[in-house]
């Protein structure tokens, strides 16, 4: 007990000295033969068998992710509620194709599933930190869970929305399940928005056009429906022109006191005009920064420009989803978008401080494009993530503890700005060492682990690292089946089916 108090005092002194800088919802609720019959090998022939992560390494032969931690033992990242990577992987596997490993982002797999975290009463976050041991000695998974207030708590109290829909009508959008699906979904959503909400419509192919300026829905829904129903696919995809015109239209129709957002609906297969995301973002930077207009990207199509859409949303202070069919579209346009128009946090970042007395190594799983320099955690000029009500954000870490370690393991802190006043706030939670195995953990934690392991398998040779204790695809599918039964969650049952599709392709 005295040793634990001493450790806590030392941690407090470290904080005081400035070394630690911590201070519709986002989910649907070996090289030989493997036990599931799949074969080892490269991505081109089959999904590879899991390697075991290395132990502590010399600096000249170490890799970034599994090296011994730096002296501050910190990990910092911007929050992200994207789910498009998992949605697109599901569709690709269902069509009998293997996803490109570069499109697999583990955090988007994990964040596609419902969580059971406590939620705050107002703006901001709750912080939940837990962990469980893997089958590999001294390696555990640590989960950092963040949750905002329920979206339905104050639907009637939310500010009005000013939504500018930027719709791709290029030739590729003629494929069934692209433009037609977007039109049906937008028609339904138009009926579900409130009378004091506003909608504008911009289309783009080789050129961009404002089809409908910002229009209040009260008394004008027919005008909105006619604009939507009149859309037809035409020529090439000048996505840059569409985004630029969309933001110009959003600024022209800017409503003070409203949530102003651009909603980009596209397969993101840009082939005309400016196709560089950084250049496109530069042209809309003023609207984003000065007026706080956020970007919500909706991806469609069997061929999909994942990298471009993800880059635009990340740097446009927004997030992305992928719509593969009518059920996804109903959820996104008719549940998530109307309910989550409001923002509860701007420029949100998380920082996890691992205790050097108990932790030997750690690795953040995913969030590769969202890493933030540790020193920038409390620099509110550095971009973070925008999060709305009803969302959860989950980050998993692979953590190697020191043999026999007991006591404090980590402190997780989230920092965000109030969406209106820009006042900064923080919330923290701590984690002690634990003995439970993953199979004994909270079922939702187990779902997160299965999703992360699945993403890790799909990435294959795209990364040199393997998550500790990763089961075979067959074992993962069986695990997901059991979790689907215990949680009674259809999304988890769909995960099991998707893993089996991947296994069949790997055989």
C-alpha positions in Angstrom: 0.0 0.0 0.0 2.8 2.4 0.9 4.5 1.5 -2.4 1.3 2.4 -4.3 1.0 5.7 -2.5 4.6 6.5 -3.3 4.0 5.8 -6.9 0.9 8.1 -6.9 2.9 10.9 -5.4 5.6 10.4 -8.0 3.0 10.5 -10.8 1.6 13.7 -9.4 5.0 15.3 -9.3 5.5 14.3 -12.9 2.3 16.0 -13.9 3.2 19.1 -12.0 6.5 19.3 -13.7 5.0 19.2 -17.1 6.3 15.8 -18.3 2.9 14.3 -18.6 0.6 16.6 -20.5 -2.5 14.8 -19.5 -4.3 16.8 -17.2 -28.8 7.8 -35.4 -25.2 7.0 -33.0 -21.7 5.8 -34.1 -22.3 2.1 -34.1 -24.7 -0.6 -35.3 -24.9 -1.4 -31.5 1.1 -19.9 -37.8 3.0 -20.3 -41.2 1.8 -23.9 -41.3 -1.8 -24.8 -41.8 -4.1 -23.0 -39.4 -6.8 -24.5 -37.3 -9.5 -23.0 -39.6 -8.0 -24.6 -42.7 -6.5 -21.4 -44.1 -2.9 -21.3 -45.3 -0.1 -19.0 -44.3 1.6 -16.8 -46.9 1.5 -13.3 -48.5 -1.6 -11.2 -49.1 -1.6 -12.2 -52.7 -2.3 -15.9 -52.0 -4.0 -15.9 -48.6 -4.4 -14.0 -45.5 -1.1 -14.5 -43.6 -0.8 -16.3 -40.3 -0.1 -14.0 -37.3 3.4 -13.4 -36.3 4.3 -12.8 -32.7 5.3 -9.2 -31.8 8.9 -8.7 -30.9 10.0 -8.0 -27.4 12.2 -5.0 -26.4 14.6 -4.2 -29.3 17.8 -2.3 -29.9 17.1 1.1 -31.3 18.9 0.4 -34.6 16.7 -2.6 -35.4 13.4 -1.5 -33.9 10.2 -0.6 -35.7 8.0 2.4 -34.8 5.0 0.6 -33.3 6.6 -2.0 -31.0 9.7 -0.2 -29.7 10.4 0.6 -26.1 8.4 3.7 -25.2 10.0 7.1 -25.1 10.8 8.5 -21.7 7.4 10.3 -21.3 5.4 7.1 -22.0 2.7 9.1 -23.7 0.4 8.4 -26.7 -1.7 11.2 -28.2 -4.2 11.2 -31.0 -7.2 13.2 -32.4 -10.6 11.6 -31.9 -12.2 10.0 -34.9 -15.7 8.5 -35.3 -15.3 7.3 -38.9 -16.7 3.9 -39.8 -16.3 3.9 -43.6 -13.4 1.4 -43.7 -15.4 -1.4 -42.1 -18.5 -0.7 -44.2 -16.5 -0.8 -47.5 -14.6 -4.0 -46.4 -17.9 -5.7 -45.7 -19.2 -4.9 -49.1 -16.0 -5.9 -50.8 -15.9 -9.3 -49.1 -19.6 -9.9 -49.8 -18.8 -9.5 -53.5 -16.0 -12.1 -53.2 -13.1 -9.7 -53.4 -10.3 -9.0 -50.9 -10.1 -5.5 -49.6 -7.0 -3.5 -50.4 -5.0 -3.6 -47.2 -4.4 0.1 -47.4 -8.1 0.8 -46.9 -8.2 -1.2 -43.6 -8.2 1.2 -40.6 -8.7 -0.9 -37.4 -10.1 2.0 -35.4 -13.0 2.3 -37.9 -13.8 -1.4 -37.5 -13.9 -1.1 -33.7 -15.9 2.1 -33.8 -18.6 0.5 -36.0 -20.0 -1.3 -33.0 -22.3 -0.3 -30.2 -20.7 0.3 -26.7 -22.1 0.3 -23.2 -20.1 3.2 -21.7 -21.8 5.5 -19.3 -22.7 8.8 -20.8 -22.5 12.4 -19.5 -25.5 14.6 -18.8 -24.2 17.5 -20.9 -21.6 18.3 -23.4 -18.2 16.6 -23.2 -17.3 13.0 -22.5 -17.2 10.2 -20.0 -13.9 8.3 -19.9 -13.8 4.5 -19.4 -10.6 2.6 -19.2 -10.3 -1.2 -18.9 -8.1 -4.1 -19.9 -7.7 -7.8 -20.4 -4.9 -10.2 -20.9 -4.3 -11.9 -24.3 -3.2 -15.5 -24.8 0.4 -14.3 -25.2 2.5 -13.9 -22.1 2.7 -10.4 -20.6 0.6 -8.9 -23.5 -2.8 -7.3 -22.9 -5.4 -5.2 -24.7 -6.2 -1.9 -23.0 -9.4 -0.1 -24.0 -10.0 3.6 -23.7 -13.7 4.4 -24.2 -15.1 7.9 -24.6 -18.8 8.7 -24.9 -20.9 11.8 -25.4 -24.5 12.4 -24.3 -27.3 10.6 -25.9 -28.5 12.1 -29.1 -32.2 11.6 -28.2 -31.9 13.4 -24.9 -32.6 16.9 -26.3 -33.5 16.4 -30.0 -36.2 19.1 -29.6 -33.6 21.4 -28.1 -30.9 21.1 -30.7 -30.1 24.2 -32.8 -31.5 24.2 -36.4 -29.4 22.6 -39.1 -28.2 24.2 -42.3 -27.1 21.3 -44.5 -25.5 21.7 -47.9 -25.7 18.4 -49.8 -22.9 18.1 -52.4 -24.0 15.2 -54.7 -21.9 13.4 -57.2 -23.8 13.0 -60.5 -20.9 11.8 -62.6 -21.3 8.8 -65.0 -20.1 6.3 -62.4 -23.0 7.2 -60.1 -25.4 5.6 -62.6 -24.5 2.2 -61.1 -27.5 0.9 -59.0 -27.0 1.6 -55.4 -25.3 5.0 -55.9 -27.2 8.0 -57.1 -30.6 6.3 -56.9 -30.0 5.1 -53.4 -28.9 8.6 -52.4 -32.0 10.2 -53.9 -34.4 7.8 -52.0 -32.5 8.4 -48.8 -32.5 12.2 -49.2 -36.2 12.2 -49.9 -37.0 10.3 -46.7 -34.6 12.4 -44.7 -36.2 15.6 -46.0 -39.5 14.5 -44.4 -37.8 13.8 -41.0 -35.9 17.0 -40.6 -37.6 19.9 -38.7 -39.4 22.8 -40.3 -36.7 25.2 -39.0 -33.9 23.2 -40.7 -32.6 24.3 -44.0 -31.2 22.4 -47.0 -29.2 23.4 -50.1 -28.2 21.1 -53.0 -25.1 21.3 -55.1 -24.3 18.8 -57.9 -21.1 18.1 -59.7 -19.8 16.1 -62.7 -17.4 17.9 -65.0 -18.7 21.1 -63.5 -20.5 22.1 -60.3 -23.8 23.7 -60.0 -26.0 25.0 -57.1 -29.3 23.4 -57.9 -31.1 24.7 -54.8 -29.8 27.5 -52.6 -30.3 27.3 -48.8 -34.0 26.8 -48.3 -36.0 26.5 -45.1 -38.0 23.2 -45.1 -41.1 24.7 -43.5 -43.5 25.1 -46.4 -40.9 24.3 -49.0 -40.4 20.5 -48.8 -41.9 20.0 -52.2 -39.2 22.3 -53.8 -36.5 20.2 -52.1 -38.1 16.9 -53.3 -38.2 18.2 -56.9 -34.6 19.2 -56.8 -33.6 15.7 -55.5 -35.8 13.8 -57.9 -34.5 15.7 -60.9 -30.9 14.6 -60.5 -29.4 12.4 -63.3 -25.9 11.1 -63.9 -23.9 12.8 -66.6 -20.2 13.1 -67.2 -16.8 12.9 -65.4 -16.0 13.5 -61.7 -14.7 17.0 -60.8 -14.9 16.5 -57.1 -12.8 19.5 -56.3 -15.2 21.8 -58.1 -18.1 20.2 -56.2 -16.6 20.7 -52.8 -15.5 24.2 -53.5 -19.0 25.2 -54.8 -20.6 23.3 -51.9 -18.7 25.4 -49.4 -19.4 28.6 -51.3 -23.1 27.7 -51.2 -22.9 26.9 -47.5 -21.3 30.3 -46.7 -23.9 32.1 -48.8 -26.6 30.4 -46.8 -24.9 30.5 -43.5 -27.3 30.7 -40.5 -26.1 32.1 -37.3 -26.9 29.9 -34.3 -27.4 26.9 -36.6 -25.2 23.9 -37.2 -23.8 24.5 -40.7 -22.5 21.4 -42.4 -21.5 20.2 -45.9 -22.6 16.6 -46.7 -20.6 15.1 -49.6 -22.2 12.1 -51.3 -19.8 10.5 -53.8 -17.9 7.4 -54.9 -14.9 9.7 -54.7 -13.5 8.5 -58.0 -12.2 11.9 -59.0 -10.9 12.0 -62.6 -11.4 15.6 -63.6 -10.2 19.0 -62.4 -8.3 19.2 -59.1 -8.0 15.7 -57.6 -5.4 16.6 -54.9 -7.1 16.6 -51.4 -4.7 19.1 -49.9 -5.3 21.5 -52.8 -9.1 21.1 -52.5 -8.9 21.6 -48.7 -6.8 24.7 -49.1 -9.5 26.3 -51.2 -12.2 25.8 -48.6 -10.0 26.4 -45.5 -11.5 29.9 -44.8 -15.0 28.5 -44.7 -14.0 25.7 -42.5 -12.0 27.8 -40.0 -13.9 31.1 -40.0 -17.4 29.8 -40.1 -17.0 26.4 -38.5 -18.6 24.5 -41.4 -17.8 20.8 -40.9 -17.7 18.1 -43.6 -19.7 14.8 -43.5 -18.6 12.3 -46.2 -20.9 9.6 -47.4 -19.2 7.0 -49.6 -21.1 4.8 -52.1 -20.3 2.3 -54.8 -18.5 -1.0 -55.3 -15.5 1.0 -56.5 -14.8 3.7 -54.0 -12.1 6.3 -53.6 -11.6 5.6 -49.9 -8.3 7.4 -49.4 -9.6 10.7 -51.0 -12.8 10.7 -49.0 -11.1 9.9 -45.7 -8.5 12.6 -46.2 -11.1 15.2 -47.0 -13.2 14.4 -44.0 -10.3 14.2 -41.6 -9.0 17.6 -42.6 -12.5 19.1 -43.0 -13.3 18.6 -39.3 -15.7 15.9 -40.1 -16.1 12.1 -40.5 -17.0 9.5 -43.1 -19.4 6.6 -43.4 -19.9 4.1 -46.2 -23.4 3.2 -47.5 -23.6 -0.2 -49.2 -27.4 -0.6 -49.4 -30.8 0.5 -48.4 -30.4 -0.5 -44.7 -27.1 1.4 -44.4 -28.7 4.4 -46.1 -31.7 4.4 -43.8 -29.4 4.4 -40.8 -27.1 7.1 -42.0 -29.5 9.6 -43.6 -32.7 9.0 -41.6 -31.3 8.2 -38.1 -27.6 9.3 -37.7 -27.6 12.5 -39.6 -30.8 14.1 -38.3 -30.0 13.1 -34.7 -26.3 14.0 -34.8 -26.5 17.3 -36.5 -25.3 19.1 -33.4 -21.7 19.1 -32.0 -20.8 18.5 -28.4 -17.0 18.8 -28.7 -14.6 20.5 -31.1 -10.9 19.7 -31.6 -11.1 16.8 -29.2 -7.9 14.9 -28.5 -7.0 12.0 -26.2 -3.7 11.3 -24.4 -2.8 8.1 -22.6 0.1 8.2 -20.0 1.4 4.7 -19.3 3.2 4.1 -16.0 6.9 3.2 -16.6 6.9 1.1 -13.4 4.4 -1.4 -14.8 4.5 -1.0 -18.6 7.3 -2.2 -20.8 5.9 -1.6 -24.3 2.7 -0.3 -25.9 1.2 0.3 -29.3 -1.9 2.2 -30.3 -4.0 0.1 -32.7 -5.0 2.2 -35.7 -5.4 6.0 -35.7 -2.4 6.1 -38.0 -3.5 9.3 -39.6 -4.7 10.9 -36.4 -1.5 10.8 -34.3 -0.7 14.1 -32.5 2.6 15.2 -31.1 2.5 14.7 -27.3 3.5 18.3 -26.7 0.5 19.5 -28.8 -2.1 17.9 -26.5 -2.9 21.1 -24.7 -2.2 23.4 -27.7 -5.7 24.2 -28.8 -4.5 25.6 -32.1 -3.7 22.0 -33.1 -6.6 20.3 -34.9 -8.4 17.5 -33.1 -11.7 15.7 -33.9 -15.3 17.0 -33.9 -17.7 14.8 -32.1 -21.5 15.0 -31.8 -24.1 13.6 -29.4 -24.7 9.9 -29.4 -21.2 9.0 -30.4 -18.7 6.7 -28.7 -14.9 6.6 -29.5 -12.9 3.5 -28.7 -9.1 3.2 -28.8 -7.4 -0.1 -28.2 -3.7 -0.5 -27.1 -1.5 -3.6 -27.2 0.3 -3.3 -23.9 3.2 -5.5 -22.6 3.5 -5.3 -18.9 6.6 -5.9 -16.8 6.7 -9.4 -15.2 4.9 -9.4 -11.9 3.8 -5.8 -12.3 1.1 -4.5 -10.0 -0.6 -1.2 -9.3 -1.2 1.8 -11.6 -1.0 1.0 -15.3 -2.3 4.1 -17.2 -4.1 7.4 -17.1 -6.3 8.4 -20.0 -7.3 12.0 -20.6 -9.6 13.6 -23.2 -9.4 17.3 -23.9 -11.9 19.2 -26.0 -13.3 22.7 -26.7 -16.9 23.7 -26.1 -18.5 24.0 -29.5 -19.9 27.5 -28.8 -17.5 29.2 -26.4 -14.3 27.3 -27.4 -13.5 27.0 -23.7 -11.2 24.0 -23.1 -12.2 21.1 -20.8 -10.6 17.8 -19.7 -11.7 14.6 -18.2 -9.5 11.7 -17.0 -9.7 8.1 -15.8 -7.1 5.7 -14.4 -6.5 2.0 -14.8 -4.8 -0.5 -12.4 -3.3 -3.8 -13.4 -5.7 -6.6 -14.0 -5.8 -10.4 -14.2 -8.9 -11.2 -16.3 -8.4 -12.7 -19.8 -10.1 -11.4 -22.9 -12.6 -14.3 -22.9 -13.7 -13.2 -19.4 -14.0 -9.5 -20.3 -17.1 -7.4 -20.8 -18.8 -8.8 -24.0 -18.6 -5.4 -25.7 -14.8 -5.3 -25.0 -14.6 -8.7 -26.6 -16.5 -7.5 -29.7 -13.9 -4.6 -29.9 -11.1 -7.2 -29.7 -12.6 -9.4 -32.4 -13.1 -6.3 -34.7 -9.5 -5.2 -34.2 -8.0 -8.7 -34.7 -10.1 -9.0 -37.9 -8.8 -5.7 -39.2 -5.3 -6.8 -38.3 -5.7 -10.0 -40.4 -7.1 -8.1 -43.4 -4.2 -5.8 -43.4 -1.8 -8.7 -43.9 1.6 -7.9 -45.3 0.6 -4.2 -45.4 2.1 -3.9 -41.9 5.0 -5.8 -40.3 3.4 -5.9 -37.0 0.8 -8.4 -35.7 -1.4 -7.9 -32.7 -0.5 -10.2 -29.8 -2.7 -13.3 -29.3 -4.5 -12.9 -32.6 -6.6 -16.0 -33.3 -7.2 -17.6 -36.7 -10.0 -16.4 -38.9 -12.1 -19.5 -38.1 -11.6 -18.9 -34.4 -12.5 -15.3 -34.7 -15.7 -16.2 -36.6 -16.7 -18.7 -33.8 -15.9 -16.1 -31.2 -18.1 -13.5 -32.9 -20.9 -16.0 -33.3 -20.9 -16.5 -29.5 -20.8 -12.8 -28.9 -23.7 -12.2 -31.3 -25.8 -14.6 -29.2 -24.7 -13.2 -25.8 -25.3 -9.5 -26.9 -28.3 -10.3 -29.2 -26.8 -7.7 -31.5 -27.4 -8.2 -35.3 -24.3 -6.2 -36.1 -22.1 -8.6 -34.2 -23.7 -11.6 -36.1 -23.0 -9.7 -39.3 -19.4 -9.4 -38.2 -19.2 -13.2 -37.8 -20.6 -13.7 -41.3 -18.1 -11.2 -42.7 -15.2 -13.0 -41.0 -16.3 -16.3 -42.6 -16.4 -14.7 -46.0 -12.8 -13.6 -45.5 -11.8 -17.0 -44.3 -13.3 -18.6 -47.5 -11.3 -16.2 -49.6 -8.1 -17.1 -47.7 -8.6 -20.9 -48.2 
